[in-house]
Amino acid sequence: MPSIGEISRRTGIKIPTIRYYEQIGLLPEPGRSAGNQRVYDQAMLQRLSFIRHARDLGFPLADIKELLGMADDPDRSCAAADVIATRQLASVKARIARLTALQQELERMLTQCSHGTIADCRVIEVLGNHDLCVHDHAE
């Protein structure tokens, strides 16, 4: 049975994060060795890999907790999982749209800059006055 350090190396999740996942209930309390060290089994390794992949895809911890609950009940309908994934996709698309607007605004600022002195710098001017922006990119 691997230790927390070995599990950390295998999953790429830092030890304090693994402990945090235990505290908030994403992971069950691990068993203990004779020396009172945490020991993890294959199921916990798979669960941590699931969490890591879900985090890489941007899912919030609350959604991951709900998805893990669903994964623990394999005969359940996947409709609720689809709802969560659809919501996450919408969130990602909204972030992409916002980042695209930011990219366009930065490109426009740089294109309009005369590259002279700060007194005539379009970048400084636009950063000082949001009304000069074409896109609404504020959060």
C-alpha positions as CSV (number, residue, x, y, z in Angstrom):
1,M,0.0,0.0,0.0
2,P,1.5,3.3,-1.1
3,S,2.2,6.2,1.3
4,I,0.9,9.7,0.8
5,G,4.2,10.7,-0.8
6,E,4.0,7.9,-3.3
7,I,0.3,8.8,-4.1
8,S,1.4,12.5,-4.5
9,R,4.1,11.5,-7.0
10,R,1.8,9.2,-9.0
11,T,-1.1,11.7,-9.2
12,G,0.8,15.0,-9.3
13,I,-1.3,16.3,-6.4
14,K,0.6,17.9,-3.6
15,I,0.5,16.3,-0.1
16,P,-1.3,19.3,1.6
17,T,-3.9,19.1,-1.2
18,I,-4.5,15.4,-0.6
19,R,-4.9,16.1,3.1
20,Y,-7.3,18.9,2.2
21,Y,-9.4,16.6,0.0
22,E,-9.6,14.2,3.0
23,Q,-10.8,17.0,5.3
24,I,-13.5,18.2,2.9
25,G,-14.7,14.6,2.2
26,L,-13.6,14.1,-1.4
27,L,-11.4,11.2,-0.1
28,P,-12.3,8.8,2.7
29,E,-10.0,8.7,5.7
30,P,-7.0,6.5,4.6
31,G,-5.9,3.4,6.5
32,R,-2.9,3.6,8.8
33,S,0.3,1.5,8.8
34,A,1.7,-0.1,11.9
35,G,3.8,3.1,12.2
36,N,0.6,5.2,12.0
37,Q,1.4,6.6,8.5
38,R,-1.4,7.1,6.0
39,V,-1.7,4.3,3.4
40,Y,-3.7,4.4,0.3
41,D,-5.2,1.6,-1.9
42,Q,-5.8,1.5,-5.6
43,A,-9.4,2.8,-5.2
44,M,-8.0,5.9,-3.5
45,L,-5.4,6.4,-6.2
46,Q,-8.1,6.2,-8.9
47,R,-10.3,8.6,-6.9
48,L,-7.4,11.1,-6.7
49,S,-6.8,10.7,-10.4
50,F,-10.4,11.4,-11.1
51,I,-10.2,14.6,-8.9
52,R,-7.1,15.7,-10.6
53,H,-8.5,15.3,-14.1
54,A,-11.7,17.0,-13.1
55,R,-9.7,19.9,-11.6
56,D,-7.7,20.1,-14.8
57,L,-10.9,20.5,-16.7
58,G,-11.9,23.3,-14.4
59,F,-14.7,21.7,-12.4
60,P,-15.3,23.3,-9.0
61,L,-14.8,21.1,-6.0
62,A,-18.5,21.0,-5.2
63,D,-19.3,19.6,-8.6
64,I,-16.4,17.1,-8.2
65,K,-17.9,15.9,-4.9
66,E,-21.3,15.4,-6.6
67,L,-19.7,13.6,-9.5
68,L,-17.8,11.3,-7.2
69,G,-21.0,10.5,-5.4
70,M,-22.5,9.5,-8.8
71,A,-19.4,7.4,-9.7
72,D,-20.0,5.5,-6.4
73,D,-23.4,4.5,-7.7
74,P,-22.8,3.0,-11.2
75,D,-26.4,2.0,-11.8
76,R,-27.6,5.5,-11.5
77,S,-28.7,7.6,-14.6
78,C,-26.0,9.8,-15.9
79,A,-28.4,12.7,-16.6
80,A,-27.2,14.7,-13.5
81,A,-23.5,14.2,-14.6
82,D,-24.5,15.5,-18.0
83,V,-26.0,18.6,-16.4
84,I,-22.9,19.3,-14.5
85,A,-20.6,18.8,-17.5
86,T,-22.9,21.0,-19.7
87,R,-22.7,23.8,-17.0
88,Q,-18.9,23.5,-17.0
89,L,-18.8,23.7,-20.8
90,A,-20.9,26.9,-20.7
91,S,-18.5,28.3,-18.1
92,V,-15.5,27.4,-20.3
93,K,-17.1,29.0,-23.4
94,A,-17.9,32.2,-21.4
95,R,-14.2,32.4,-20.2
96,I,-13.0,31.8,-23.8
97,A,-15.3,34.6,-25.0
98,R,-14.0,36.9,-22.3
99,L,-10.4,36.0,-23.1
100,T,-11.0,36.6,-26.8
101,A,-12.4,40.1,-26.0
102,L,-9.4,40.8,-23.9
103,Q,-7.1,39.7,-26.7
104,Q,-8.9,41.9,-29.2
105,E,-8.8,44.9,-26.9
106,L,-5.1,44.5,-26.3
107,E,-4.4,44.1,-30.0
108,R,-6.4,47.2,-30.8
109,M,-4.6,49.2,-28.1
110,L,-1.2,48.2,-29.5
111,T,-2.2,48.8,-33.1
112,Q,-3.5,52.3,-32.2
113,C,-0.4,53.2,-30.3
114,S,2.0,55.5,-32.1
115,H,5.0,54.1,-30.3
116,G,6.1,57.6,-29.4
117,T,6.2,59.1,-25.9
118,I,4.1,58.1,-22.9
119,A,2.2,61.4,-23.4
120,D,0.8,60.1,-26.6
121,C,0.6,56.4,-25.7
122,R,-2.7,54.8,-26.6
123,V,-2.0,51.9,-24.2
124,I,-1.7,54.2,-21.2
125,E,-4.7,56.3,-22.4
126,V,-7.0,53.3,-22.8
127,L,-5.9,51.7,-19.5
128,G,-6.8,55.0,-17.8
129,N,-10.2,55.3,-19.3
130,H,-12.3,52.1,-19.7
131,D,-14.8,54.0,-21.8
132,L,-12.3,53.9,-24.7
133,C,-12.5,50.1,-24.8
134,V,-14.6,48.5,-27.5
135,H,-15.4,45.4,-25.5
136,D,-16.9,45.1,-22.0
137,H,-14.2,42.8,-20.5
138,A,-14.6,43.6,-16.9
139,E,-15.4,40.7,-14.6
